[in-house]
Amino acid sequence: MDKAPSEALPSLDVLRSQIDALDAELVRLLNQRASLAQQVGHVKAKDGTPVYRPEREAQVIARVRERNQGPLGDEALSAIYREVMSACRELERRMRVAFLGPAGTFSEIALFKHFGSGVQPVACATIDEVFRATEAGSADFGIVPVENSTEGVVNRSLDLLLSTELQICGEVSLSVQHSLMSLSGSLEGVKRVCAHPQALAQCQGWLDLHAAQLERVPVSSNAEGARLASLDSAFAGIASELAASRYQLEVVARNIQDDPHNRTRFLALGRYETISSGHDQTSLILSVPDRAGAVHALIEPLARHGVSMKRFESRPARQGHWEYYFYIDLLGHQQDANVAAALSELKGQAAFYKVLGSYPRAAD
């Protein structure tokens, strides 16, 4: 079949004129939405409702994805709406969010992916400091890495979840692509490579093959490794390309992680409970009495009440009378009838029982 003649297509000027008209309408509608969001903020202030409601924002994103007919992809449209909601939320109050710093870490990238750019990032030197800042109220929320698809759990985050009073209010799954960087953009004169221990482990195969001569130096974060590389030509860093830009480094090699599908899961932490969004999961920590069949008896109520278990992680107990703690993610909200019934039975059987929070699940 012959193609339609080019004369039948609208001209570039006509298409641009249509785009300009739509842009004008979008600006009007966005400001109309922002005006309504301001009114919501006044009502929240009067009722004492928190500025950030993760379940509400999750519902908005879910509806956007359901209604999307393209050509924009779900992820692109979700990111646009996340920024719209973040900008509207900022009209009420600019929230402070603590993360593992310095600037340029994957934690900072996860922060903006989850909360949008209408927040004030608070860089912390350690994961412990993220917890302390959020617990003390110097930050409204904190975001911490909890597990990696290659290297498994982030032990310090799990240890701190055991004792904190903070609640999990959201999760972020981030594709992690590591780059090797230096001042010169080459490894000439470089003697050491600095990165977080997890990043060094995630890139071990590549480093063994291409940079076996470099001493591997673990530091508190990947961005800290990039910062050190920016100060000394004998150092290279492994970090995000955002960090390379922030610290004016040149990329030596991109995507050096051994697993091309490398992902890290982050948790958003706050000081209040999140209500149901309709697409939630619940995290808890349990331990069992030291007797035969105790673990089976502990999780049996989940199957009986139709509650699916998404994650089951054991961790040695550092104190107390029990050998292991079990970190469990369940599908559903703790206020859901079947989840509530199962949790009630679990609590009666467990030697230790703590709900870390119910929160919207990250989109698949």
DAMO-V686127 format. One record per residue. N is the residue number from 0. RES is the residue in one letter. NEAR is the number of other C-alpha atoms within 10 Angstrom. Layout:
n=N res=RES near=NEAR
n=N res=RES near=NEAR
//
This chain:
n=0 res=M near=3
n=1 res=D near=4
n=2 res=K near=5
n=3 res=A near=8
n=4 res=P near=7
n=5 res=S near=8
n=6 res=E near=7
n=7 res=A near=7
n=8 res=L near=10
n=9 res=P near=10
n=10 res=S near=11
n=11 res=L near=9
n=12 res=D near=9
n=13 res=V near=11
n=14 res=L near=12
n=15 res=R near=12
n=16 res=S near=12
n=17 res=Q near=12
n=18 res=I near=12
n=19 res=D near=12
n=20 res=A near=11
n=21 res=L near=12
n=22 res=D near=12
n=23 res=A near=11
n=24 res=E near=11
n=25 res=L near=12
n=26 res=V near=11
n=27 res=R near=12
n=28 res=L near=12
n=29 res=L near=13
n=30 res=N near=12
n=31 res=Q near=12
n=32 res=R near=15
n=33 res=A near=19
n=34 res=S near=14
n=35 res=L near=13
n=36 res=A near=19
n=37 res=Q near=17
n=38 res=Q near=13
n=39 res=V near=15
n=40 res=G near=20
n=41 res=H near=14
n=42 res=V near=12
n=43 res=K near=14
n=44 res=A near=13
n=45 res=K near=9
n=46 res=D near=9
n=47 res=G near=9
n=48 res=T near=12
n=49 res=P near=10
n=50 res=V near=16
n=51 res=Y near=18
n=52 res=R near=15
n=53 res=P near=20
n=54 res=E near=22
n=55 res=R near=15
n=56 res=E near=17
n=57 res=A near=23
n=58 res=Q near=16
n=59 res=V near=17
n=60 res=I near=21
n=61 res=A near=17
n=62 res=R near=11
n=63 res=V near=15
n=64 res=R near=18
n=65 res=E near=10
n=66 res=R near=9
n=67 res=N near=13
n=68 res=Q near=10
n=69 res=G near=9
n=70 res=P near=7
n=71 res=L near=10
n=72 res=G near=11
n=73 res=D near=19
n=74 res=E near=12
n=75 res=A near=11
n=76 res=L near=16
n=77 res=S near=22
n=78 res=A near=15
n=79 res=I near=14
n=80 res=Y near=17
n=81 res=R near=23
n=82 res=E near=18
n=83 res=V near=18
n=84 res=M near=21
n=85 res=S near=22
n=86 res=A near=20
n=87 res=C near=22
n=88 res=R near=24
n=89 res=E near=21
n=90 res=L near=14
n=91 res=E near=18
n=92 res=R near=14
n=93 res=R near=17
n=94 res=M near=18
n=95 res=R near=18
n=96 res=V near=26
n=97 res=A near=29
n=98 res=F near=33
n=99 res=L near=28
n=100 res=G near=23
n=101 res=P near=22
n=102 res=A near=24
n=103 res=G near=25
n=104 res=T near=24
n=105 res=F near=28
n=106 res=S near=29
n=107 res=E near=24
n=108 res=I near=16
n=109 res=A near=25
n=110 res=L near=26
n=111 res=F near=19
n=112 res=K near=17
n=113 res=H near=23
n=114 res=F near=24
n=115 res=G near=21
n=116 res=S near=18
n=117 res=G near=21
n=118 res=V near=19
n=119 res=Q near=15
n=120 res=P near=20
n=121 res=V near=21
n=122 res=A near=19
n=123 res=C near=19
n=124 res=A near=14
n=125 res=T near=17
n=126 res=I near=21
n=127 res=D near=15
n=128 res=E near=16
n=129 res=V near=25
n=130 res=F near=26
n=131 res=R near=18
n=132 res=A near=19
n=133 res=T near=22
n=134 res=E near=19
n=135 res=A near=10
n=136 res=G near=12
n=137 res=S near=14
n=138 res=A near=21
n=139 res=D near=21
n=140 res=F near=29
n=141 res=G near=31
n=142 res=I near=28
n=143 res=V near=28
n=144 res=P near=25
n=145 res=V near=18
n=146 res=E near=20
n=147 res=N near=21
n=148 res=S near=15
n=149 res=T near=17
n=150 res=E near=15
n=151 res=G near=12
n=152 res=V near=18
n=153 res=V near=17
n=154 res=N near=12
n=155 res=R near=14
n=156 res=S near=18
n=157 res=L near=16
n=158 res=D near=14
n=159 res=L near=14
n=160 res=L near=20
n=161 res=L near=16
n=162 res=S near=9
n=163 res=T near=12
n=164 res=E near=15
n=165 res=L near=22
n=166 res=Q near=22
n=167 res=I near=26
n=168 res=C near=27
n=169 res=G near=25
n=170 res=E near=23
n=171 res=V near=22
n=172 res=S near=20
n=173 res=L near=17
n=174 res=S near=16
n=175 res=V near=22
n=176 res=Q near=21
n=177 res=H near=25
n=178 res=S near=22
n=179 res=L near=29
n=180 res=M near=30
n=181 res=S near=30
n=182 res=L near=24
n=183 res=S near=16
n=184 res=G near=14
n=185 res=S near=16
n=186 res=L near=20
n=187 res=E near=10
n=188 res=G near=11
n=189 res=V near=20
n=190 res=K near=15
n=191 res=R near=18
n=192 res=V near=28
n=193 res=C near=29
n=194 res=A near=25
n=195 res=H near=20
n=196 res=P near=16
n=197 res=Q near=19
n=198 res=A near=23
n=199 res=L near=23
n=200 res=A near=16
n=201 res=Q near=22
n=202 res=C near=19
n=203 res=Q near=17
n=204 res=G near=16
n=205 res=W near=15
n=206 res=L near=20
n=207 res=D near=11
n=208 res=L near=9
n=209 res=H near=10
n=210 res=A near=17
n=211 res=A near=12
n=212 res=Q near=13
n=213 res=L near=18
n=214 res=E near=13
n=215 res=R near=20
n=216 res=V near=16
n=217 res=P near=18
n=218 res=V near=16
n=219 res=S near=17
n=220 res=S near=28
n=221 res=N near=31
n=222 res=A near=31
n=223 res=E near=26
n=224 res=G near=26
n=225 res=A near=34
n=226 res=R near=24
n=227 res=L near=21
n=228 res=A near=26
n=229 res=S near=23
n=230 res=L near=12
n=231 res=D near=12
n=232 res=S near=18
n=233 res=A near=18
n=234 res=F near=26
n=235 res=A near=35
n=236 res=G near=33
n=237 res=I near=33
n=238 res=A near=29
n=239 res=S near=25
n=240 res=E near=21
n=241 res=L near=17
n=242 res=A near=25
n=243 res=A near=25
n=244 res=S near=13
n=245 res=R near=15
n=246 res=Y near=21
n=247 res=Q near=16
n=248 res=L near=22
n=249 res=E near=19
n=250 res=V near=22
n=251 res=V near=17
n=252 res=A near=14
n=253 res=R near=15
n=254 res=N near=16
n=255 res=I near=20
n=256 res=Q near=24
n=257 res=D near=17
n=258 res=D near=15
n=259 res=P near=12
n=260 res=H near=11
n=261 res=N near=18
n=262 res=R near=17
n=263 res=T near=22
n=264 res=R near=21
n=265 res=F near=24
n=266 res=L near=24
n=267 res=A near=25
n=268 res=L near=27
n=269 res=G near=24
n=270 res=R near=17
n=271 res=Y near=13
n=272 res=E near=15
n=273 res=T near=21
n=274 res=I near=19
n=275 res=S near=20
n=276 res=S near=22
n=277 res=G near=16
n=278 res=H near=17
n=279 res=D near=22
n=280 res=Q near=25
n=281 res=T near=24
n=282 res=S near=24
n=283 res=L near=19
n=284 res=I near=21
n=285 res=L near=22
n=286 res=S near=24
n=287 res=V near=23
n=288 res=P near=17
n=289 res=D near=13
n=290 res=R near=7
n=291 res=A near=8
n=292 res=G near=10
n=293 res=A near=14
n=294 res=V near=17
n=295 res=H near=10
n=296 res=A near=14
n=297 res=L near=21
n=298 res=I near=19
n=299 res=E near=13
n=300 res=P near=19
n=301 res=L near=20
n=302 res=A near=11
n=303 res=R near=11
n=304 res=H near=15
n=305 res=G near=12
n=306 res=V near=19
n=307 res=S near=14
n=308 res=M near=17
n=309 res=K near=12
n=310 res=R near=12
n=311 res=F near=13
n=312 res=E near=13
n=313 res=S near=14
n=314 res=R near=15
n=315 res=P near=10
n=316 res=A near=14
n=317 res=R near=11
n=318 res=Q near=8
n=319 res=G near=8
n=320 res=H near=13
n=321 res=W near=15
n=322 res=E near=15
n=323 res=Y near=19
n=324 res=Y near=20
n=325 res=F near=20
n=326 res=Y near=21
n=327 res=I near=19
n=328 res=D near=20
n=329 res=L near=20
n=330 res=L near=19
n=331 res=G near=26
n=332 res=H near=24
n=333 res=Q near=24
n=334 res=Q near=14
n=335 res=D near=12
n=336 res=A near=12
n=337 res=N near=18
n=338 res=V near=22
n=339 res=A near=16
n=340 res=A near=17
n=341 res=A near=21
n=342 res=L near=22
n=343 res=S near=13
n=344 res=E near=15
n=345 res=L near=21
n=346 res=K near=15
n=347 res=G near=11
n=348 res=Q near=19
n=349 res=A near=19
n=350 res=A near=16
n=351 res=F near=18
n=352 res=Y near=18
n=353 res=K near=16
n=354 res=V near=18
n=355 res=L near=23
n=356 res=G near=23
n=357 res=S near=28
n=358 res=Y near=30
n=359 res=P near=26
n=360 res=R near=21
n=361 res=A near=15
n=362 res=A near=15
n=363 res=D near=4
//
